[in-house]
């Protein structure tokens, strides 16, 4: 396969797990999925993927819906400090990709793991304050505070 075909396929890993499963099962095409990547909102991506399945939307319709949703957004996206994903040509170890997938599935959001020479960075994306609170509850629900923690 060509370099661009591989790069486009790798970009699909940025989508929520539920959308990736729809692509893998053939319910939506990779073209539909790439069109969804234009939106940074994971819940919107999942909603549009579901609409694509139920309503039979084509790729152009998905692109137009994404464009319309971006016009409605009033807050400009915050500038990125560093790229979330490695530069094309660099690949993450399989263990990191698996951990990203497991964490993303558990938290139901996009998770990034980056490793440096001596330390790493964990990035957890959220759509809004309510989504952040949901993620906090999932994280805290995994370990209930004990009396020893308060001392």
N, C-alpha and C positions, 0 to 999 in steps of 0.2 A: 504494500500500500504506500501511497505517497506520504510525504511528511505532513502535508496539510490535512490529509484524511485522518492520520493518527492523532494530530493535534486536536482536530475537531472532536474526535471520539473521546479523547482524554478530558476535554472540557465538560463532557456530559457528567463526569464525576462531581461537578460542582452543584448539580441538582439534588433536591431532596431524594432520599431513598425511595419514597413511594413513586416518584416520577421515574426514577431509574428503573424500577420494576416494571412500570408500564411500557417502557422502551424495550426492556429485555423480553417481555411477553409478547411484543408485537402489537399491543393495543394502540400505541402512538408511535410515530416514526422518529428517527433521529433528527429529521428536519424540524418536526414539531418541538422536540426537546431543545434544539439549538435556538429556536425562536424564543423559547421561554427564558433562556439564559440572559436575554436583554433586560429582564426585570430582576432587581436585587431582592425583591420581596418573596421569600420562600413560600409563604401561605398563598400568595397570588399565583405562584408557579404551580402549586398543587391544585388550586382551584381551576386554573385554566387547563391543566392536564386532564382533570376530571371532566370538564366541559367538552374537551376535545373528544373524549371517549363517548360521552353520552349524546352529544349533539353532532358529532362527526365534522368538527371544524377542520378546515384545511390550514396549511402552514401560513398562507397570506392572512387569513382571518386572525390567527393567533398573533402574528406580527402587528396587525392593526390594533388589537385589543391591548397588547403590551404598550404600544405607542400611546394610546389613549390614556392608559393608567399612569404613564409617566408624565403626561401633560397635567393630570389632576394633582400630582404630588407637588406640594408647595415648598417643602424643605429640600434644599439641594443636598446631595449626598456629601458626607464628610470626606475630606481628602484622605487618601490612604497613606499610611506611614511607610509601609513596605508591602511588596506584592504578597498575596496570600498563597499563591501557588508557585512552584518552582518555574524557572524560565524553561521554555521548550528546549529539550536536549538534556535537561536534568530530570531525574526521576527520583521519587521518594522510595525508600525501602518498603517492601511489602508489609512489614510489621507496622510501620507508621500508617500506611493506607488502611490496614485492617483496624487499627485503633481509632482512626478518624471515623471510619464507618460504624464501629461499635458505639462510640460516644455519640455520634450523630443520630443513630437509631434510638439510643436510650434517651437522649435529650430532645429528640424530634426537631432537630435544627441542624444547620450546617456547622461543622466543627473542623478546624484546621489545626494541624500539628506540624510545627517546624522545629527541626533540630539543628543546633549549631555545634561547634566543636566541644563546648563545655556545658552548655545549657540549652533548653528548648523553650518554645512558646506554644501555648494552647490558646486558640481563638474560638470563641463561641459566639455565633451570630444570633441576633434576635431582631424581631420586627418592630416592637414597640415596648413600652413599659410593662404592659400586661404580659407580653411574651417573656420578658426578662423575669418577672415575678414567677411565672410558671416554671421557668428553668430553675430558678432558685429553689422552688418547692420540690422539684424532682431531685435536685442535688441534696437538699437537706432531708428529704424523705428517705434517702438511702441510709442515713445514719441519724438516729434520734439522739438529741443531747442527753447526757447523763449527769448525775449529781457531781461526778468527778470533773466534768468539763467546766463547771461553774466555779471551781475552786482555784 
